[in-house]
Amino acid sequence: MSLHNSAEFGEIAEKILLPGDPLRAKYIAENFLTDAKCYTEIRNVYGYTGTYKGVEVSVQATGMGVPSFSIYAHELVYNYGVKKLVRVGTCGGMHEDLNLSDIVIAQGSSTDSSIVKQTFGNAINFSLLADFDLLTKAVLNAKNLNIPVKVGNVICTDYFYNDYSNAQGIFTSNGLTLDQKMIRHGILAVEMESAALYMLCAAAQVQGLAIFTVSDHIVKNLHATPKERETDYNDMIKIALETIIQD
């Protein structure tokens, strides 16, 4: 048991999916796992363990943002011995080629969070990267499932309502807004957790990967409904499950 999780050691699998929404965790457990059992309901943040194709897999909600994600992921790794963590979440598309329900696999995570600075100070700009083995398997599994994906860099931000396109001063130079700069440099989408995942996994020497479905598009001003965000992103979940069960 940990401060935020009522599971006993051994009740959580070494392989885990990490949605933010507790109801998405419940949906995944009920629709993709066999014999799933709930191991925690603290703060109504649900966690389940079951099997997928005969392999034990857990799914744990984490809430929104770097701080909340960091709490749950830290306890999963250090209190429960989790070795493979795959974030399955939503993101805001930024690239013109992306549309609602498209899937983004985060090869790298840029961030405006202080999570890197708090660890390394001003010594280096540490690169936040996906586990190469999980990344490679996810891309191959997507191809095998005939599910198109985009692979690249995302921006993990602490601000959900920060409108970078209207920001002034340090956010603009050479006539470009920060949004435009990020798009120009290949940022595919914006989200709020991948930096925490990749930082933790690097420090703990475990495997991490973040996979997202586009629920909003920042440039095109498109938005999915709350119900769609909860239950309509099965392709992302299939890729994640097929990837995490492979040794």
Secondary structure, DSSP 8 states (H G I E B T S, - for coil): -BTTB---TTSS-SEEEE-SSHHHHHHHHHHH-EEEEEEE-GGG--EEEEEETTEEEEEE---SHHHHHHHHHHHHHHTT---EEEEEEEEEE-STT--TT-EEEEEEEEESSSHHHHHHTTS-----B--HHHHHHHHHHHHHTT--EEEEEEEE-S-SS--GGG--GGG-BTTB-HHHHHHHTTEEEEESSHHHHHHHHHHHT-EEEEEEEEEEETTTTEE--HHHHHHS-HHHHHHHHHHHT--
